[in-house]
Amino acid sequence: MFKEFSLNRMIVLFVTGGLFFLMIDSIIEHWEIFFEEPLSFVPVIFSALGLIVSLIAVVQWKEARIRLLNVILYAALAVAAAGVYVHVEEGEDDDLATEQLQQVKEENEKPLLAPLLFAGLAAMGLLGTSRKWKAEVV
């Protein structure tokens, strides 16, 4: 089955798998804060949308599907930037002792690589669907 896929299509297939694992990871990591912070739904919903569009693009490798995937991938760059902003933003409480503040900070630390994964997958997908590369279109 994969013998007939071009390098471009295989790259998009890899991005599809990455979006699937990113969706599962976002569900697991945001499980406790889903209803406390409404923004925690964004990576799950966006990765599910990207997963569906990229899967359709891989199965039906046509120009319209590829360009729709490009729009989603450009939006993934914006989601990554917003995710980095949300993960970096911290609130400090001056009433806590420094030891307690350090402990709370370590517990509430948000990983920066998680939102940057959106940017990496988007960059890889955009390279795979670039017009500069000769992609076979059915």
C-alpha positions in Angstrom: 0.0 0.0 0.0 2.7 2.5 0.9 4.8 1.7 -2.1 2.6 3.9 -4.3 2.9 6.8 -1.8 5.4 9.6 -2.7 7.7 11.2 -0.2 5.2 14.1 0.2 2.4 11.8 1.0 4.5 9.8 3.5 5.5 13.1 5.3 1.8 14.0 5.6 1.1 10.5 6.9 3.8 11.0 9.5 2.2 14.3 10.5 -1.2 12.6 10.7 0.3 10.1 13.2 1.9 13.0 15.1 -1.5 14.7 15.4 -3.1 11.6 16.7 -0.5 11.1 19.4 -0.7 14.8 20.2 -4.4 14.6 20.6 -4.1 11.6 23.0 -1.3 13.3 25.0 -3.4 16.5 25.2 -6.3 14.6 26.6 -4.2 12.9 29.2 -2.2 15.9 30.3 -5.2 18.3 30.4 -7.7 15.9 31.9 -7.7 17.5 35.4 -8.1 21.1 34.1 -10.6 20.6 31.3 -13.5 22.3 33.1 -11.4 24.7 35.1 -9.6 26.3 32.1 -11.7 26.4 28.9 -8.5 27.0 26.8 -7.3 23.5 27.7 -9.8 22.1 25.0 -8.0 24.0 22.2 -5.2 21.5 21.6 -7.5 18.5 21.7 -10.1 20.0 19.3 -7.4 21.4 17.0 -5.4 18.2 16.8 -8.6 16.2 16.1 -9.5 18.6 13.3 -6.0 18.4 11.9 -6.0 14.6 12.2 -9.2 14.4 10.2 -8.1 16.8 7.5 -4.7 15.3 7.1 -6.1 11.8 7.0 -8.5 12.8 4.2 -5.6 14.5 2.4 -3.5 11.3 2.6 -6.3 9.1 1.4 -7.5 11.4 -1.3 -4.3 13.1 -2.5 -5.9 15.9 -4.5 -5.0 19.6 -4.9 -8.1 20.9 -2.9 -7.4 18.5 0.0 -3.7 19.4 0.1 -4.5 23.2 0.1 -7.1 22.7 2.9 -4.4 20.9 4.9 -2.1 23.8 4.3 -4.6 26.2 5.9 -4.9 23.9 8.9 -1.1 23.7 9.2 -0.7 27.5 9.0 -3.3 27.7 11.8 -1.3 25.2 13.8 1.5 27.7 13.8 -0.9 30.2 15.5 -2.1 27.6 17.9 1.6 26.8 18.8 2.3 30.5 19.4 -0.8 30.9 21.6 0.1 27.7 23.5 3.6 28.9 24.2 2.1 32.1 25.5 -0.3 30.3 27.8 2.3 27.9 29.0 4.8 30.7 29.8 2.3 33.0 31.5 2.6 32.5 35.3 0.9 34.1 38.2 2.9 34.6 41.5 1.5 35.1 44.9 3.6 37.3 47.2 1.9 35.9 50.4 3.5 32.5 50.1 6.9 31.8 51.5 9.7 31.3 49.0 9.9 27.6 49.7 6.1 27.1 49.2 6.3 29.3 46.1 9.0 27.1 44.6 7.0 23.9 45.4 3.9 25.4 43.9 5.8 26.6 40.8 7.3 23.1 40.3 3.9 21.4 40.5 2.2 23.9 38.2 5.0 24.0 35.6 3.7 23.7 32.1 5.9 22.1 29.5 7.0 24.3 26.6 7.6 21.5 24.2 4.0 20.5 24.1 2.7 23.5 22.2 5.9 23.6 20.2 5.1 20.2 18.9 2.2 21.8 16.9 4.8 24.1 15.3 7.1 21.2 14.4 4.3 19.2 12.9 3.0 22.2 11.0 6.5 22.9 9.6 7.0 19.3 8.6 3.6 19.2 6.9 4.1 22.4 5.1 7.4 21.1 3.7 5.6 17.9 2.6 2.9 19.8 0.8 5.0 22.6 -0.6 4.5 23.6 -4.2 8.2 23.7 -4.7 8.4 19.9 -4.4 6.9 18.1 -7.2 4.0 16.2 -5.6 2.0 13.7 -7.5 -1.7 14.8 -7.5 -4.4 12.4 -8.6 
